[in-house]
Amino acid sequence: MTDLLAIAYPWIKAFHIMAVISWMAGIFYLPRLFVYHVEQKNGEDPIFEMMEEKLLRVIMNPAMVVTWVLGLCLVFTPGIVDWGSVWPWVKAAGVLAMTWFHHWLAKRRKDFKEGRNTLTGRQYRMMNEVPTLLMVMIVLAVVVRF
């Protein structure tokens, strides 16, 4: 199995990067949709609800799953990760935090759908900075390998 991972490594890495880009696009956009949704006049709009649902279910969830599966394939490829270094632990913590944020966004979408949203546009704008900070942490860990 590890030989197969080593042979397929460039392909796995390429598809992993594509999945991460798709996941991150959704993670950046969904809180912005929430800002527009909460700041509209009547507070309920089936168009926003449909957009939020489709973004989460059709793009973000599959991209997150593919990111995780291919990321684990990369982790198990021989010679790729030195667990004695700090960077893989920083990346792992960042990915776990990004996954938590993804699920937090899914909960907020359910709150909107059920008319229970209590957050303001300003709060969603502030939460929109979380994935940026996590992305910086993850990319620096992987590229710099400190």
Kinemage of the C-alpha trace (Angstrom):
@kinemage 1
@onewidth
@group {chain A} dominant
@subgroup {mainchain}
@vectorlist {calphas} color= white
{ca met a 1} P 0.000 0.000 0.000
{ca thr a 2} L 2.778 2.463 0.876
{ca asp a 3} L 4.440 1.811 -2.505
{ca leu a 4} L 1.188 2.746 -4.232
{ca leu a 5} L 0.973 5.948 -2.155
{ca ala a 6} L 4.552 6.847 -3.077
{ca ile a 7} L 3.901 6.279 -6.795
{ca ala a 8} L 0.628 8.240 -6.709
{ca tyr a 9} L 2.034 11.015 -4.472
{ca pro a 10} L 2.083 13.844 -7.078
{ca trp a 11} L -1.497 13.057 -8.117
{ca ile a 12} L -2.743 12.780 -4.551
{ca lys a 13} L -1.053 16.062 -3.672
{ca ala a 14} L -2.505 17.833 -6.735
{ca phe a 15} L -6.065 16.676 -6.000
{ca his a 16} L -5.588 17.467 -2.305
{ca ile a 17} L -4.659 21.058 -3.191
{ca met a 18} L -7.712 21.363 -5.477
{ca ala a 19} L -9.991 20.057 -2.730
{ca val a 20} L -8.478 22.472 -0.199
{ca ile a 21} L -9.054 25.398 -2.566
{ca ser a 22} L -12.703 24.398 -3.031
{ca trp a 23} L -13.220 23.919 0.706
{ca met a 24} L -11.593 27.238 1.553
{ca ala a 25} L -13.634 29.100 -1.080
{ca gly a 26} L -16.799 27.874 0.634
{ca ile a 27} L -15.495 28.582 4.121
{ca phe a 28} L -14.714 32.162 3.078
{ca tyr a 29} L -18.018 32.687 1.255
{ca leu a 30} L -20.588 31.128 3.611
{ca pro a 31} L -20.058 33.626 6.476
{ca arg a 32} L -20.352 36.438 3.896
{ca leu a 33} L -23.703 34.990 2.797
{ca phe a 34} L -24.722 34.961 6.466
{ca val a 35} L -23.826 38.676 6.717
{ca tyr a 36} L -26.062 39.497 3.738
{ca his a 37} L -28.784 37.185 5.028
{ca val a 38} L -28.932 38.701 8.520
{ca glu a 39} L -28.705 42.289 7.252
{ca gln a 40} L -31.550 42.102 4.767
{ca lys a 41} L -34.756 43.893 5.722
{ca asn a 42} L -37.128 41.038 6.506
{ca gly a 43} L -34.472 38.617 7.817
{ca glu a 44} L -35.851 35.628 5.931
{ca asp a 45} L -35.149 34.907 2.314
{ca pro a 46} L -35.518 31.522 0.627
{ca ile a 47} L -32.875 32.529 -1.943
{ca phe a 48} L -30.230 32.991 0.771
{ca glu a 49} L -31.292 29.756 2.443
{ca met a 50} L -31.007 27.869 -0.851
{ca met a 51} L -27.594 29.396 -1.623
{ca glu a 52} L -26.296 28.600 1.861
{ca glu a 53} L -27.625 25.040 1.714
{ca lys a 54} L -26.177 24.301 -1.722
{ca leu a 55} L -22.807 25.861 -0.892
{ca leu a 56} L -22.545 23.744 2.238
{ca arg a 57} L -23.934 20.457 0.908
{ca val a 58} L -22.773 20.464 -2.713
{ca ile a 59} L -19.380 22.168 -2.459
{ca met a 60} L -18.069 22.482 1.093
{ca asn a 61} L -18.955 19.067 2.547
{ca pro a 62} L -17.581 17.012 -0.370
{ca ala a 63} L -14.481 19.228 -0.586
{ca met a 64} L -13.830 18.791 3.134
{ca val a 65} L -14.159 14.998 2.877
{ca val a 66} L -11.837 14.816 -0.141
{ca thr a 67} L -9.364 17.137 1.603
{ca trp a 68} L -9.319 14.867 4.646
{ca val a 69} L -9.061 11.584 2.709
{ca leu a 70} L -6.283 12.779 0.420
{ca gly a 71} L -4.530 14.549 3.293
{ca leu a 72} L -4.447 11.294 5.238
{ca cys a 73} L -3.078 9.538 2.150
{ca leu a 74} L -0.287 12.115 2.061
{ca val a 75} L 0.381 11.629 5.772
{ca phe a 76} L 0.765 7.868 5.291
{ca thr a 77} L 3.062 8.236 2.268
{ca pro a 78} L 6.537 7.149 3.413
{ca gly a 79} L 9.065 9.936 3.890
{ca ile a 80} L 6.610 12.824 3.653
{ca val a 81} L 5.951 13.676 7.298
{ca asp a 82} L 8.578 13.903 10.026
{ca trp a 83} L 6.498 13.645 13.189
{ca gly a 84} L 9.525 14.758 15.194
{ca ser a 85} L 9.115 18.240 13.708
{ca val a 86} L 6.666 20.854 14.920
{ca trp a 87} L 5.044 21.666 11.558
{ca pro a 88} L 2.864 18.524 11.148
{ca trp a 89} L 1.375 19.074 14.592
{ca val a 90} L 0.677 22.736 13.818
{ca lys a 91} L -0.923 21.743 10.518
{ca ala a 92} L -2.989 19.021 12.203
{ca ala a 93} L -4.219 21.487 14.835
{ca gly a 94} L -5.093 23.995 12.100
{ca val a 95} L -6.991 21.408 10.041
{ca leu a 96} L -8.919 20.237 13.106
{ca ala a 97} L -9.798 23.860 13.919
{ca met a 98} L -10.870 24.458 10.292
{ca thr a 99} L -13.070 21.367 10.480
{ca trp a 100} L -14.608 22.626 13.732
{ca phe a 101} L -15.285 26.001 12.019
{ca his a 102} L -16.925 24.187 9.091
{ca his a 103} L -19.291 22.425 11.503
{ca trp a 104} L -19.918 25.681 13.369
{ca leu a 105} L -20.986 27.246 10.044
{ca ala a 106} L -23.284 24.271 9.353
{ca lys a 107} L -24.929 24.839 12.748
{ca arg a 108} L -25.420 28.531 11.957
{ca arg a 109} L -27.065 27.581 8.655
{ca lys a 110} L -29.521 25.379 10.550
{ca asp a 111} L -30.204 28.280 12.909
{ca phe a 112} L -31.113 30.484 9.939
{ca lys a 113} L -33.297 27.764 8.450
{ca glu a 114} L -35.166 27.331 11.726
{ca gly a 115} L -35.425 31.083 12.396
{ca arg a 116} L -33.128 30.923 15.439
{ca asn a 117} L -30.177 33.016 14.278
{ca thr a 118} L -28.987 35.320 17.055
{ca leu a 119} L -25.744 36.615 15.548
{ca thr a 120} L -25.350 39.979 13.848
{ca gly a 121} L -23.712 40.871 10.575
{ca arg a 122} L -20.781 42.309 12.526
{ca gln a 123} L -20.309 39.051 14.418
{ca tyr a 124} L -20.336 37.073 11.163
{ca arg a 125} L -17.802 39.505 9.689
{ca met a 126} L -15.546 38.935 12.686
{ca met a 127} L -15.908 35.141 12.448
{ca asn a 128} L -14.994 35.394 8.774
{ca glu a 129} L -11.427 36.177 9.914
{ca val a 130} L -11.048 32.781 11.620
{ca pro a 131} L -10.419 30.761 8.432
{ca thr a 132} L -7.916 33.371 7.236
{ca leu a 133} L -5.850 33.006 10.404
{ca leu a 134} L -6.063 29.222 10.237
{ca met a 135} L -5.073 29.209 6.557
{ca val a 136} L -1.999 31.352 7.295
{ca met a 137} L -1.006 28.997 10.107
{ca ile a 138} L -1.471 25.869 7.972
{ca val a 139} L 0.303 27.194 4.875
{ca leu a 140} L 3.263 28.515 6.864
{ca ala a 141} L 3.596 25.193 8.687
{ca val a 142} L 3.590 23.188 5.456
{ca val a 143} L 5.783 25.474 3.342
{ca val a 144} L 8.298 26.680 5.957
{ca arg a 145} L 8.287 23.365 7.869
{ca phe a 146} L 9.398 24.834 11.186
